[in-house]
Amino acid sequence: MLSLKNDAPHNLVLSIAQSFIPARVLILFSEMASQRLFAPKDFFSLDEMAKTLNVNPDALKRFLRLLIAYNILNEENGRYSLTTPSQELKSIGSLALSKKYQKLNLIFNSHRLHKKFTPQELTVLIHYLDEFQEAKQRGSVAVKVAYDFVMARLIIHLAELGFESHVGQRFITPHGLSEKLNFPVELFEKCIPILAQYQIIELSSDHLVRSTPLSDSLPWVLSPHIMDSYHLFDSVDHTLRSNDASWPKVYGYNFYEYLNHYPEKLTMFKNWCAVSAIGWLEAVLLWCRFPKCTCLVDIGGGAGVFLKRVLEINPVTKGILFEQPSIIQNIDPRLFSDFAERIELTAGDFFNDKTIPKNGDIYVICRTLLNWSNEDVIRILNNCRKAMSPGAKLIIIDFIIPNHNHLRYQRAVLNDISLFTILNSAIRTKEEWEHIISKTTLKIVRFKITEDNELPVQYIPYYSMCFIELSPEIDAT
């Protein structure tokens, strides 16, 4: 976990809340991996493991990358091995953590609805917290990761209870805070040292508590791509076996259809997307040396935050914001009040090439393609190419999976699994981007990847990012 010195509080809260993802993946892997998987020999190929586990090899490769990032597995020349004795993996599989994962969710959901715990539920929660602390103090790396779902689900529940509105900047007794939350004091006493360790609260020498920047950021945990994913990841085996998103199977709609059925969740998600831009927008504009141009077309530009910032630092550039009609219709006109003569809002669909504006000399797709499958990305890029003149350029700005020794490698592969399970999309490696682009009518002119030491600390993006400049193939029509 990074410190507040290097990261925004909402990013740190996100890291804690999403720690159920590697935990649930490891639990599933431990339960699926029978004794014969690692007993006969030390190293296994991807195909051997996929056949033994009866899962899709392409999906398995991405899941194994997450376990490598958390130091559970090693990979060398396409062969995989455990970093710890196989007995540790088998022991995790014998702890019935899947049932505890489910039970924890049921108990907290019941408390949210009924505002109280039964004596039996209280006993179970205290037992789970004791197990979590024991794992963190004495467990192996694998055991520590496996139990992280306890902390993740706890802070999701605190966010649901409006924890940040009850704990303030002045110190308060744990008893007083537990009464405000309608949270049993004996349970809260168990939570206090854990919350203090994760900087969710500040704990005084006389055992009083007060807020921190992380507790103030807890509402961001309520975004459906985090909160609703806890339940989603109880069916993550569907993605591993089918190489497809689990969200439609669990919730009955794809992710965006689901949001449209729950307006409050849609609002939360939009708000999260806006605040998360704080961690990367200035970094990208500072780092990528955005080229000057006459007309820039922002493809899938959302509410226009990125385009607005580009117009601010490029006073002669005109901008076209291209988005779905429903988004264009709801854009706040005040956002572009200073650029009325330099901005055009155009409604359309990037899956329909005839609606994409044709008069741009630079087209930008910023933090959008990570939400689409490889097949969709190829289609989107080719549609943009059809709208481009021979001298125009297309720039992709997106998150990327960096080298395995990069400071943010772990976060990138975690987010990849999250996107994979929710949307069947991806955070991609450089090689994966190159492969996708090779299937289009565009060619790579420049490919850059952020390095943290290139930027002031306050501008370090939450994940590594790439800047890919493309131009039309000469023979493209």
FENZI-V702405 format. One record per backbone hydrogen bond with DSSP energy under -1.0 kcal/mol. NH is the residue of the N-H (numbers start at 1). CO is the residue of the C=O. E is the energy in kcal/mol with one decimal. If there is no record, write none. Layout:
((NH,CO,E) (NH,CO,E))
This chain:
((6,3,-1.4) (7,3,-1.0) (12,8,-1.7) (13,9,-2.5) (14,10,-1.8) (15,11,-2.0) (16,12,-2.0) (17,13,-2.8) (18,14,-2.4) (19,16,-1.4) (21,18,-2.0) (23,19,-1.4) (24,20,-3.0) (25,21,-2.4) (26,22,-2.5) (27,23,-2.6) (28,24,-2.4) (29,25,-2.7) (30,26,-2.8) (31,27,-2.1) (32,28,-2.3) (33,29,-2.3) (34,32,-1.2) (37,34,-1.8) (39,35,-1.4) (44,80,-2.2) (49,45,-2.2) (50,46,-2.7) (51,47,-2.3) (52,48,-2.3) (53,49,-2.7) (54,50,-1.1) (55,50,-2.0) (56,240,-1.9) (60,56,-2.8) (61,57,-2.1) (62,58,-1.1) (63,59,-2.0) (64,60,-3.0) (65,61,-1.6) (66,62,-1.2) (67,63,-1.6) (68,64,-2.3) (69,65,-2.0) (70,66,-1.3) (71,68,-1.9) (72,67,-3.1) (74,81,-3.3) (76,79,-2.6) (79,76,-1.3) (80,44,-3.3) (81,74,-1.9) (83,72,-2.0) (88,85,-1.6) (90,86,-2.2) (91,87,-2.2) (92,88,-1.8) (93,89,-1.8) (95,92,-1.4) (100,96,-1.4) (101,97,-2.8) (102,98,-2.1) (103,99,-2.8) (104,100,-2.7) (105,101,-1.4) (106,102,-2.3) (107,103,-2.5) (108,104,-2.2) (109,105,-2.3) (110,106,-2.2) (111,107,-2.2) (112,108,-2.2) (113,109,-1.7) (114,110,-3.1) (115,111,-2.3) (122,118,-2.6) (123,119,-2.0) (124,120,-2.2) (125,121,-2.6) (126,122,-2.2) (127,123,-2.0) (128,124,-2.5) (129,125,-2.5) (130,126,-2.1) (131,127,-2.2) (132,128,-2.5) (133,129,-2.4) (134,130,-2.3) (135,131,-2.5) (136,132,-2.3) (137,133,-1.9) (138,134,-2.7) (139,135,-1.8) (144,140,-2.5) (145,141,-2.2) (146,142,-2.4) (147,143,-1.6) (148,145,-1.4) (150,147,-1.6) (152,148,-2.2) (153,149,-2.6) (154,150,-1.8) (155,151,-2.2) (156,152,-1.7) (157,153,-2.0) (158,154,-2.3) (159,155,-2.1) (160,156,-2.0) (161,157,-1.9) (162,159,-1.3) (163,158,-2.5) (165,162,-1.7) (166,163,-1.6) (167,163,-1.9) (172,209,-2.6) (177,173,-2.2) (178,174,-2.7) (179,175,-1.9) (180,176,-1.6) (181,177,-1.9) (183,178,-3.0) (188,184,-2.5) (189,185,-2.6) (191,187,-1.5) (192,188,-2.0) (195,191,-2.9) (196,192,-2.5) (197,193,-1.9) (198,194,-1.7) (199,196,-1.4) (200,195,-2.8) (201,195,-1.0) (202,210,-2.4) (204,208,-2.9) (207,204,-1.7) (209,172,-3.0) (210,202,-1.5) (211,168,-3.1) (216,212,-2.1) (218,215,-1.3) (220,217,-1.7) (221,218,-2.3) (222,219,-1.6) (223,220,-1.5) (226,223,-2.3) (227,223,-2.3) (232,228,-1.5) (233,229,-2.7) (234,231,-1.6) (235,232,-2.3) (238,235,-1.9) (240,236,-1.7) (241,237,-2.1) (242,238,-2.7) (243,239,-2.2) (246,421,-2.3) (247,421,-1.6) (250,246,-2.1) (251,247,-3.1) (252,248,-1.7) (258,254,-2.6) (259,255,-2.1) (260,256,-1.8) (261,257,-1.1) (266,262,-2.1) (267,263,-2.4) (268,264,-1.9) (269,265,-2.5) (270,266,-2.5) (271,267,-2.5) (272,268,-2.3) (273,269,-2.5) (274,270,-1.9) (275,271,-2.4) (276,272,-2.8) (278,275,-1.3) (279,276,-1.1) (280,277,-1.6) (281,277,-2.9) (284,280,-2.6) (285,281,-2.2) (286,282,-2.1) (287,283,-2.6) (288,284,-3.0) (296,318,-2.9) (297,362,-2.8) (298,320,-2.9) (299,364,-2.9) (300,322,-2.0) (301,322,-1.1) (304,301,-2.0) (308,304,-2.5) (309,305,-1.8) (310,306,-2.1) (311,307,-2.5) (312,308,-1.7) (313,309,-1.5) (317,314,-1.8) (318,294,-2.6) (319,342,-3.4) (320,296,-2.6) (321,344,-2.7) (322,298,-2.5) (323,346,-1.9) (328,324,-2.4) (329,325,-2.6) (331,328,-1.3) (335,332,-1.8) (337,334,-1.4) (339,336,-1.7) (342,339,-1.9) (344,319,-1.9) (346,321,-3.0) (348,323,-2.3) (352,349,-2.6) (355,352,-2.0) (361,295,-2.1) (362,295,-1.6) (363,393,-2.8) (364,297,-2.9) (365,395,-2.6) (367,397,-3.7) (371,368,-1.9) (372,369,-1.8) (377,373,-2.6) (378,374,-2.3) (379,375,-1.8) (380,376,-2.7) (381,377,-2.7) (382,378,-2.3) (383,379,-2.1) (384,380,-2.2) (385,381,-2.3) (386,382,-1.6) (392,389,-1.6) (393,361,-1.8) (394,470,-2.4) (395,363,-3.3) (396,468,-2.7) (397,365,-2.3) (398,466,-1.6) (400,464,-2.0) (401,428,-2.3) (406,403,-2.1) (409,406,-1.7) (412,408,-2.1) (413,409,-2.3) (414,410,-1.9) (415,411,-2.6) (416,412,-1.8) (417,413,-1.9) (418,414,-2.0) (419,415,-2.6) (420,416,-2.6) (421,417,-2.3) (422,418,-2.1) (423,419,-3.2) (424,420,-1.1) (425,419,-1.1) (433,429,-2.3) (434,430,-2.5) (435,431,-2.1) (436,432,-2.3) (437,433,-2.7) (438,434,-1.8) (439,436,-1.5) (440,437,-1.8) (443,471,-2.7) (445,469,-3.5) (446,469,-1.5) (448,467,-2.3) (450,465,-2.7) (454,451,-2.1) (455,452,-1.5) (459,456,-2.2) (460,457,-1.7) (466,398,-3.2) (467,448,-2.4) (468,396,-2.8) (469,446,-2.8) (470,394,-3.4) (471,443,-2.1) (473,441,-2.2) (476,473,-1.6))
